[in-house]
Amino acid sequence: MTTYKQFSQFASVDNQNQIKLPKSNFKILEKLPTVQDREIITKDLPKYTSSTTLRATLRPYQKQGVQWLINLYHQKLGGCLADDMGLGKTLQTIAFLNYVKEQLEPDQTQTPVTLDLFDTPLEHKTYLGALLVMPSSLIFNWYQELQKFVPHLTIANYTGPHRKKLAPYLDYYDIILTTYHTAVRDLTQLKKKQFRCFVADESQQLKNKDSKLFQALHSLEIPHKISLSGTPIENSLSDLWSQMQFINPNILGSYPFFKKYFRIPIEKQQNAERIQELKTLLAPFILRRTKEQVAKDLPQLSEQIIYTEMLPKQEKLYEQEKSAARNQLLHIGTHHHPISKINIINTLTKLRQISNHPQLIEAGRELPSGKFQNVTAYLQTLLKANKKILVFSSFVQHLECYTEWSRVEQVGYRLLTGKTKSEDRAKAVSDFQENPEVSLFFISIKAGGTGLNLTSASYVVLLDPWWNPFVEQQAIARAHRIGQTDHVTVTKFITKNTVEEKIIQLQERKKLLSDEIIAIDAIPELDQSTLKEILQ
């Protein structure tokens, strides 16, 4: 019973009384004793060699990543490429798509269409038909990378109002770029098309199995699916189930089964046996490499935490708000006042804002901030040494405190937030990278944590800690990535005796879960016990 327990959990019996195990669960067979009537059939897989049409030189680990994607493609299985930020997930994916394109034979049944003046009239072609879905902030980066590395492929930017004119011709493009939001809105239109591959970048967007986004994209019947994400687990193992269900349906069973068999025993009981079982099932389908493992030629990265103290008036305001939150907590969770995640988030957000700068909650009052004084002094030192600096914060209003300081000090800067338009975003990146007069780049951590190559910066400042340390690592990777030649220094500013210190402690404690599964950081659950601990 012990030997065949896991096999029985994932296998099923068909109407001919034959036991069937999904192909994606093949790792389970490796633990079974050899029996006479069992034969695992494997086929020879092609060895990848860099194509002359790919205008890039792949590093050894990148070639391995492309080979891994090719193997899954030929086995008709999906995969999640979860390399560290800055190791070239985009390039590896482009190389893989280029490989698939080169394996295709011209489709003699397709009516030739002339898309530009340089097309040969009546020439039969086969288009790759790869649908790439991503956050809107990454569209311009993907478009630039595709143009750079595979200019021979036809690329459609299926976003904005002009996409309606493109819709009838999507079958005649190799690569179709679109956003998650657009894909949901145009789901009916996309379902009419014959896509060969589906790539979901920043696929943690699909973590909520009950969301409209997950349901919509899961309904697209596309033969081969790839997800790109450094963090398949953000909040809980439910995120992992959703992403794996997307690329390899039913690999982890139904969600009720997964919750009972894996999630509760692992999250609540730290069941080592179930952790190992889950790792075994996922190992063939998640490829995760760290910078330390594969990019030994990257410059050194050093991190430091600078602890700052609140000024008297700032501390008084913080203690008042913390006392009010404690009193409110006495009523939260009772029968008459059930716990609300919104209440918890609002409470913690207000305390975090005061820790940074009182002006974030009382714009009209001129209350000073200890952190602001320390950060600006630190920036002055770096600016005198002609350094380029990235400055990240969770709060746009917090960044604006520093942009105002930059104007007064006459320091060249750029600002990037969620409201920055795509074309302005590209220009801001270019200005910072190439203009020696632009020394500071202030970036909202959620808007600028991905899709940016900012290797001209050798210093990264994190103004406030975020619950998920992976988000911070994404921010750091904007500078510490391939192409960087300088030592990169990361400085986190933490206000002592505040919620910020608690966040750092919770990061360390809670990340152990995902480290056990696939070596990725997790966000702490914002439950009532967490709030009580923070308000101690």
QUILINZI-V996266 format. One line per field, one symbol per residue. phi: phi as a letter, one per 20 degrees, with the letter a starting at -180 (. if undefined). psi: psi as a letter, one per 30 degrees, with the letter a starting at -180 (. if undefined). A space follows every 50 residues. Layout:
phi->???
psi->???
//
This chain:
phi->.ffdffgffdebdefdmdedcggfdfffffeeffcfedbeecdfdfeecg efeeeadefgffffffgfffgfffelcebdecfgfnenffffffffffff gfeeegefeeffceebfefegmfecdefmdeddbfgfegfffffffffec ffeecdeecmffffffgfdffdcfcdebdgfffffdggffffedeeccdd elfffefefeffffffffffecgcccddaebfdddbffgfgfffffecgm fdmffgfgffedfffefedlffffgfffgffegfdcdccegffddfefgf dccbddeddffgfffffffffffffffffgefnffecffcffffffffff ffffgeagffdcffeeefcffgfffffffgffffemedcecdbfdfffff geffffffeldfbccccfeffgfffffffffffdefeeddcecffeecfc mddcffedccddfbfdgeffffffffffdebgofddgdddcddceflcgf ffffffgffeffgfffeblcfceffedfffffffef
psi->eeegeeefefllkafghkkkkkefgffefffkkklegkjjkllkkkkkkk kffjiljklefeeeeeeeeeeeefghklljjhllkffheeeeeeeeeeee effkkkjffkkkkjflffkkkgkklkkehkjjkllfffeeeeeeeeeeei ffkkkkjillfffeffefgffgkekjklleeeeeegeeeeffljkelkkj khfffgfjffleeeeeeffkjkekkkkjkfifjeelfeeeeeeeeeeikg egaleeeeeeeeeeeeeefhjeeeeeeeeeefeffjjjkleeefiffklk kkklkjklkkleeeeeeeeeeeeeeeeefffkflefilkkeeeeeeeeee eeeeeekffffiffkiklkeeeeeeeeeeeeeefghlkkkjklfkeeeef eeeeeeeefhkkllkkaffkleeeeeeeeeeeefjffjfkjkkkeefgfl gkjhffkfkkkjfkklejfeeeeeeefeeilkfkflkkkkkkjkklhafe eeeeeeeeeffeefeeeghkllkkkiaeeeeeeeg.
//
